[in-house]
């Protein structure tokens, strides 16, 4: 009767497994990637292999803002032309990249490396929260912008940080949150109810 | 005014570029993968890096069927319990895996490594076509199953191979094609017209 299906060559199977362990890559895409690389010049696999090896060897967290960097302090914290009185708190390093692309913020960042999430067992001590408080307590900071994501966990984390910050500095420190509203270029018809009600609440006078 | 956006650390950017060069991975997914690996233990990056490095070092094409293998001849060609009189011709190594999973074929394979595609400048000489003809001419083969994909290019390639095979062995060699029809578990209502008309043409008597 039917025999067990032939297994793939072990080196191909190992690569498929390693690709499939990445988020958003299923077993089918993983095989396609592996066979794509088998067909491509060896150089392409080597470039990716080398980049992966160097990733962890070369990068570290900035000791000031905890963004990913090759130099400590990072390029942004080392830039003296930036406003040191303004700290923008974000969840992940990719959020820094997004905000820098918008070219609208000239202060410094603080990367939490996650959000408070009791469901996933993540508390404030698992994030760079104490580091934020000691950065603010070292003085010179006038405003903290809480730019965590507009999700339940992001909002909860922002509320927690706001409470913590206002407890220690009830006056003299401004704590703000990014505006919620309709995305530019979006269509009112397709906006969800929560976004619409936030856009109404936060409506701005036209002058 | 606005400064140029801060660039990412070079080692992170290199990894993003290497991921984005893979098919089906855009720049956004590539950054997400890179930052995912930055957060994960170094071991995960190293396993993937190593698997990529070994892929090309360990694998080669089987000198008989041109499937991807670590040993030559491959496991399937080396298996003496398989029927050597039957050759199933497929486009890619992944097709061999799919057919082996079906556990319905006990002959040997021949991997073309592509299809004839004048649009992409791929002719019969770019594929393992001559190697197929010399395999058949070396004798002992009674049937060639053309299992190229049911696409325009797959059909054209099958038609070309059939002509070539019948020219050289007008008798004594049976050339067949996988059946076209409704996929098992599919819904007649959603089948396209071409599939439906092929399913009608190929209808089978119930006994």
Interface residues (C-beta under 8 A of the other chain):
Chain A: X2 X3 X5 X6 X7 X8 X9 X10 X11 X12 X14 X15 X17 X18 X19 X21 X22 X23 X24 X29 X31 X32 X33 X34 X35 X36 X37 X38 X39 X42 X44 X45 X46 X47 X48 X49 X50 X51 X52 X53 X54 X55 X56 X57 X58 X59 X68 X69 X70 X75 X76 X92 X93 X94 X96 X97 X100 X101 X103 X104 X113
Chain B: X2 X3 X5 X6 X7 X8 X9 X10 X11 X12 X14 X15 X17 X18 X19 X21 X22 X23 X24 X29 X31 X32 X33 X34 X35 X36 X37 X38 X39 X42 X44 X45 X46 X47 X48 X49 X50 X51 X52 X53 X54 X55 X56 X57 X58 X59 X68 X69 X70 X75 X76 X92 X93 X94 X96 X97 X100 X101 X103 X104 X113
